[in-house]
Amino acid sequence: MAARSWYAGFSQAFSRVSGQPVAFGGAAFLVIAWLVTGPIFGFSDTWQLVMNTVSSIVTFLMVFVIQNTQNRQTDALQLKLDELIRATHGAQNQMLDLEDADDDATIDKLRDRYANIAREAREAPGPHHPRTEHGKRAPAQQAESGSRPGQTR
């Protein structure tokens, strides 16, 4: 496996640490310490500016660190889902890399297709419905139509 870039490793570790309760406690402690020092500095403009500047810088940097971590996790999740789709017999391979589709029309068409399948399943009068959970024809219908199991339409 290739070595991670220093930034990927840093952002992963930083996100993990900053998401811990102790990190929240540390941030809360700094805010309380800043409030306690208010009377010492006479609630001056400089006293306020320090907090505003520090919080703005931390927020600005955290956006990039968290976004990097989220992008990596999303990519990993998509790869895992792609592998499950690829390895599942009868799954719709057109779902692979769907997040990289060039146009929204492809996604909208598939969303409408699966919304119709879900609506048909909800409207079915009982537990036996002519379509399976994947939207394929049930074995009885396949036999009637001459299609084979795993064959998609």
C-alpha positions in Angstrom: 0.0 0.0 0.0 1.4 3.4 -0.9 2.5 5.8 1.8 0.0 8.5 2.7 0.9 12.1 2.1 1.8 14.1 5.2 -1.4 16.1 4.9 -3.6 13.1 4.7 -2.0 11.6 7.8 -2.1 14.9 9.6 -5.8 15.6 8.8 -6.8 12.0 9.7 -5.1 12.2 13.1 -6.2 15.8 13.8 -9.8 15.0 13.0 -9.7 11.9 15.2 -8.2 14.0 18.1 -10.4 17.0 17.6 -13.5 14.9 17.7 -12.8 13.6 21.2 -14.5 14.9 24.3 -11.2 16.0 25.7 -10.7 18.4 22.7 -14.1 19.9 23.4 -13.2 20.2 27.1 -10.0 22.0 26.1 -11.8 24.4 23.9 -14.4 25.1 26.6 -11.6 25.7 29.1 -9.9 28.2 26.8 -13.2 30.1 26.3 -13.8 30.2 30.1 -10.2 31.3 30.7 -10.7 34.1 28.1 -13.9 35.2 29.9 -12.2 35.1 33.3 -9.4 37.4 32.0 -11.9 39.9 30.7 -12.0 42.0 34.0 -8.2 41.8 34.2 -7.8 43.4 30.8 -10.9 45.7 31.3 -12.8 44.0 28.5 -10.6 46.0 26.1 -10.8 45.9 22.3 -7.5 44.0 22.3 -8.9 41.3 24.6 -11.9 40.8 22.3 -9.7 40.9 19.2 -7.5 38.1 20.5 -10.5 35.8 20.9 -12.0 36.8 17.5 -8.7 36.3 15.7 -7.9 32.9 17.3 -11.4 31.5 16.8 -11.4 32.7 13.1 -8.0 31.1 12.4 -9.0 27.8 14.1 -12.3 27.7 12.3 -10.7 28.5 8.9 -8.1 25.7 9.3 -10.6 23.2 10.7 -12.8 23.5 7.6 -10.0 22.2 5.4 -8.9 19.5 7.7 -12.4 18.2 8.3 -13.2 18.4 4.5 -10.1 16.4 3.6 -11.0 13.7 6.1 -14.6 13.6 5.0 -13.6 13.3 1.3 -11.2 10.4 2.1 -13.9 8.6 4.2 -16.5 9.2 1.4 -14.2 7.8 -1.2 -13.4 4.7 0.9 -17.1 4.1 1.5 -17.9 4.5 -2.2 -15.2 1.9 -3.1 -16.6 -0.5 -0.5 -20.1 -0.1 -1.9 -18.8 -0.5 -5.5 -17.1 -3.8 -4.4 -20.4 -5.0 -2.8 -22.3 -4.2 -6.0 -19.7 -5.8 -8.1 -19.6 -9.0 -6.0 -23.3 -9.4 -5.5 -24.9 -11.8 -8.0 -27.6 -10.1 -9.9 -26.8 -6.6 -8.7 -27.2 -3.7 -11.1 -23.6 -3.0 -12.3 -24.7 0.3 -13.7 -24.7 1.5 -10.0 -20.9 1.3 -9.9 -19.2 4.7 -9.9 -22.6 6.4 -10.0 -21.3 9.2 -7.9 -19.0 10.1 -10.8 -21.9 10.4 -13.4 -21.4 13.3 -15.8 -25.0 14.4 -15.7 -27.8 14.6 -13.2 -30.2 13.0 -15.7 -28.6 9.6 -15.2 -29.0 9.8 -11.4 -32.5 11.3 -11.7 -33.6 8.4 -14.0 -32.3 5.8 -11.6 -33.8 7.6 -8.6 -37.2 7.6 -10.4 -36.8 3.9 -11.3 -36.1 2.9 -7.7 -38.8 5.2 -6.4 -41.3 3.4 -8.6 -40.1 0.0 -7.4 -40.5 1.2 -3.8 -44.0 2.6 -4.5 -45.0 -0.7 -6.1 -43.7 -2.6 -3.0 -45.7 -0.4 -0.6 -48.9 -0.7 -2.7 -48.6 -4.5 -3.0 -51.5 -6.4 -1.3 -49.5 -8.6 1.0 -46.1 -10.1 1.5 -45.8 -11.6 -2.0 -45.0 -9.0 -4.7 -44.1 -9.6 -8.3 -40.8 -7.9 -7.8 -37.9 -8.7 -5.5 -36.1 -6.1 -3.3 -33.8 -5.4 -6.2 -36.5 -4.5 -8.6 -36.1 -7.7 -10.7 -38.8 -10.0 -11.7 -39.7 -12.7 -9.2 -38.8 -16.4 -10.2 -42.4 -17.2 -11.1 -42.5 -14.2 -13.5 -39.1 -15.1 -14.9 -40.3 -18.6 -15.8 -43.5 -17.1 -17.5 -41.5 -14.6 -19.5 -38.6 -17.0 -20.3 -35.9 -14.8 -18.7 -33.2 -16.4 -16.5 -32.4 -15.6 -12.9 -29.8 -12.8 -12.6 -30.7 -11.4 -16.0 -31.8 -7.8 -15.7 -34.1 -5.9 -17.9 
